[in-house]
Amino acid sequence: MLFNYQIIDYKITKFPMPKSFHMSPEEFRRQGHAVVDWIADYHSRVESFPVLSRVQPGEIRSKLPANAPAHGEAFDQILGDIERVILPGITHWQSPNFYAYFPANASGPAILGDLVSSGLGVQGMLWSTSPACTELETHVLDWLVPMLGLPEKFLSTSSAGGGVIQDTASSASLCALLAARERTTQFASNRKGCDGRLVAYCSTQTHSSVEKAVKIAGMGSDNLRHVEVDRNFAMRPEALAYHVELDIKAALIPCFVCATVGTTSSNAIDPVREIGGICRDHSLWLHVDSAMSGTAALCPEFRFINDGVEFADSYTFNPHKWMFTNFDCNVFYVADRKHLIQTLSVLPEYLRNQATESGAVIDYRDWHIQLGRRFRALKLWFVIRHYGIEGLQHHIREHVRLAQQFAGWVRGDSRFELAAPARLNLVCFRLRAGDHSNQDHANQDQANQDQANQDQANQDQANQLLMDRLNGSGDLYLTHTKLDGKLTLRFCVGQTNTQARHVERAWQRIQQETGKLGNP
Amino acid sequence: MLFNYQIIDYKITKFPMPKSFHMSPEEFRRQGHAVVDWIADYHSRVESFPVLSRVQPGEIRSKLPANAPAHGEAFDQILGDIERVILPGITHWQSPNFYAYFPANASGPAILGDLVSSGLGVQGMLWSTSPACTELETHVLDWLVPMLGLPEKFLSTSSAGGGVIQDTASSASLCALLAARERTTQFASNRKGCDGRLVAYCSTQTHSSVEKAVKIAGMGSDNLRHVEVDRNFAMRPEALAYHVELDIKAALIPCFVCATVGTTSSNAIDPVREIGGICRDHSLWLHVDSAMSGTAALCPEFRFINDGVEFADSYTFNPHKWMFTNFDCNVFYVADRKHLIQTLSVLPEYLRNQATESGAVIDYRDWHIQLGRRFRALKLWFVIRHYGIEGLQHHIREHVRLAQQFAGWVRGDSRFELAAPARLNLVCFRLRAGDHSNQDHANQDQANQDQANQDQANQDQANQLLMDRLNGSGDLYLTHTKLDGKLTLRFCVGQTNTQARHVERAWQRIQQETGKLGNP
């Protein structure tokens, strides 16, 4: 049957030509160039800002109008407010003088890859909703397996494994925990809920996201064992074995172990091989969290960090930390994808499609918490292609070299002590305690104990003061942790543009402020 | 004590000037302009591509080299591969002929706001790690409360409420469920784990993310009641009350209800007011999911969708669906933030800081699953300022008008039927069944039943064929659902650039392909 188009044509003529408030492609081109120029200029002058923002709580809000504008504003004005309103409230993570936390480094190719992703604006929840989004992701994550010297079982082309990009290591660890929970209970927890008997294990140094995940997963933080660590802050495998056996005797059900390669506090490396043996003996899911340090394995000389990873059921690291790929980009591998997929899969009618039902494709929505997903593989692809393996290795080596140089300076200055081994790009150090703490405490009477406590408080106070003054100066930004109960400064060399001159200047500033500590 | 800088100076001179593989700001400026130009051109010619990608599984991967490049490649070559390799595998969500699923609409100001965010590259996990990231987010989410006519209790300036940007509604619903779980158990689930007695409620039409959340949270899908719906696919409150009372009698613990304003299948609107009364009577957490439709409340004439929202403990909608803000940007409000924060907060030493401990600031890391977070408020700020309330209202009204026009055409064509009320921008319709299905089935003998089943299968097949041919043509993309067990086509008008001519052309193409159905 043919339709009479004239009727339709008649109807269209009644439509008013709509007024449009959209930004036209030509306007986008003009303003886009302006934004790119602004970013290029920002990166050129980023060292001129104090690294840590100096605003007070509420200061940024006070500059913003109370209500949304009724009518649209000119783009120049909006961009101008980035300078006027936003920049004073920025802590400059892209400053080469940023040594705080772990880095969240960015780079030109990553920013531009992400821009292409924004421009395309596709959803990769299903293969069919943009096949390139899924296939590029699978492919680039397969590239990374040999690049990092990881076990072949994580390849999508292996019998059962594969990788997925998640937003953060927190989410990846949660997914690992959930897959472990379901593998252990044969998917009964998904149906009936948890029963308070599953137990998870990490160390006292494991990232807080694992405790958060244990709570989210309904397993309960009481059922998370924080296993003791050795003097290098690495998990003690015999302590893990002890806890597992104790729990089994108590009729609890051990199910998941998180080993960390490069802890947040001190970059400690858990003995994955020994932990893996215990996991194998007890059928525990072994998750390896190498969020920052994983990138180091790009360089063969640092691949000692992968020792024992062949025992892992899942592995995660963050290109958005140290691999020049803008946040968010976490990489998560599983040795057997079916547990993960079966744990997270729910297939309503409105998502059914031929490609999914053929079984020939990956639908990444079943690999993480969210349904919707951005085309994040583009930025990772851009980074790897722009730098090449050679370029990535060069800059990782340079960061490690600079951190090691810094650690050497700390060692050579009697006022300081290293608080943990510095094996890669994180140096934990602190001002030494005053003379009292060097006394013999063998005689632990009350007076000595009080003195020791007072010494410790003094030492912590001195280190806190040193950090506050350095950060307050705006010249650099570093953060702290506690190791052996002592306040410790963390100096992490990983920002994209950090060079020798920055690290050298940081050490000068640390020494200057240390020299002033006696004179408040 | 003063340090002898000469020693340091001596050491620096030994550093080699490092080779750099980074993209310089000047190179970024040049390539950034090229990427912006590429996106402007892509948006100008997006209608020239088939909306639904035509590649076969594996086709994109087969064009990619097996291994990562050892040496860096020229940026022109990388960008060229977007055209050559990626575009054929793109399903064009930014095409004005995209009517599938719910939209994920983008716009110029959103893309550029997100680009600024990439350029700044800050982490907003804590207020102190970039105060502007937190304060702009809080402020813009406060703007949205009156813009949408939502209850004032969701304002950050109210006694207990506030909003946060999440990645997706899936994550927001999970967080709501977790806060409900902990409020109900007085935080015992977080400590001891779940015990299989907590019950959650949604309707048979609720988005699959709620079932996924119930599994993730360790509550078990057996403890999720899919409450029956009325003929308009809205939850029946008396059925909800019935289930709640049955569960209480069975010594279970009702805790959470998800009401949907605009379901994914048919845009059904659950009766939030009546549901709210039941929740209040039984102290159940009421979460309102208005992921797509929530945006309609920008227009006062569509605020009927907010009826009863004052009962909600939490509310979520996605600017990344229908408010011209690139994915990901979900907005999540809670009436009492302390439950959410206490549920998700873990504070390790390395995140402690003065601002947090003062209690004067918001640390958004405690408001969601992840720790790290991108500066997503920028794109939302850019969108609201570029369009103004007037511009946003104009385009939302236009989308609804076009959808209503389309629904009118469906109503006027005897070959079709509307499958659900079309109140906003989603039209659910299908080809009517053949003559057999109009027979009187009062006499339900086997022959009649068989005939009815056969009729249904034929009808579904015809609708599937119509959809496949339309999607296969590349002229438009729409998806399906099942309503009353019947395959139903969904036509959602929400893509940023969809205008009258596109909807009219879509209706022409639907009629053309329908006319050809008799002639395979």
Interface residues (C-beta under 8 A of the other chain):
Chain A: M1 L2 F3 Y5 I8 K11 I12 F15 P18 K19 S20 F21 H22 M23 S24 P25 E26 E27 F28 R29 Q31 G32 H33 V35 V36 D37 W38 I39 A40 D41 Y42 H43 S44 L52 S53 V55 P57 G58 E59 I60 R61 L64 N67 A68 P69 A70 H71 G72 E73 F75 Q77 I78 L79 I82 V85 I86 L87 P88 G89 I90 T91 H92 W93 Q94 Y101 A104 N105 A106 S107 G108 P109 A110 I111 L112 D114 L115 V116 S118 G119 L120 G121 V122 Q123 W127 S128 T129 S130 P131 A132 C133 E135 L136 T138 H139 W143 L144 P146 M147 D167 T168 S170 S171 L174 L178 R181 S189 N190 R191 K192 G193 C194 D195 G196 L198 H207 S208 S209 E211 K212 K215 I216 A217 G218 M219 G220 S221 D222 N223 T264 S265 H320 F324 N326 F327 D328 T343 L344 V346 L347 P348 E349 Y350 L351 R352 A355 S358 A360 V361 I369 Q370 L371 G372 R374 L378 W381 F382 I384 R385 H386 Y387 G388 I389 E390 G391 L392 H394 H395 E398 Q405 W409 R415 T479 H480 T481 K482 R490 T496 N497 Q499 A500 R501 E504 W507 Q508 Q511 Q512 T514 G515 G518
Chain B: M1 L2 F3 Y5 I8 K11 I12 F15 P18 K19 S20 F21 H22 M23 S24 P25 E26 E27 F28 R29 Q31 G32 H33 V35 V36 D37 W38 I39 A40 D41 Y42 H43 S44 L52 S53 V55 P57 G58 E59 I60 R61 L64 N67 A68 P69 A70 H71 G72 E73 F75 Q77 I78 L79 I82 V85 I86 L87 P88 G89 I90 T91 H92 W93 Q94 Y101 A104 N105 A106 S107 G108 P109 A110 I111 L112 D114 L115 V116 S118 G119 L120 G121 V122 Q123 W127 S128 T129 S130 P131 A132 C133 E135 L136 T138 H139 V140 W143 L144 P146 M147 D167 T168 S170 S171 L174 L178 R181 S189 N190 R191 K192 G193 C194 D195 G196 R197 L198 H207 S208 S209 E211 K212 K215 I216 A217 G218 M219 G220 S221 D222 N223 T264 S265 H320 F324 N326 F327 D328 T343 L344 V346 L347 P348 E349 Y350 L351 A355 S358 A360 V361 I369 Q370 L371 G372 R374 L378 W381 F382 I384 R385 H386 Y387 G388 I389 E390 G391 L392 H394 H395 E398 Q405 W409 T479 H480 T481 K482 R490 T496 N497 Q499 A500 R501 E504 W507 Q508 Q511 Q512 T514 G515 G518
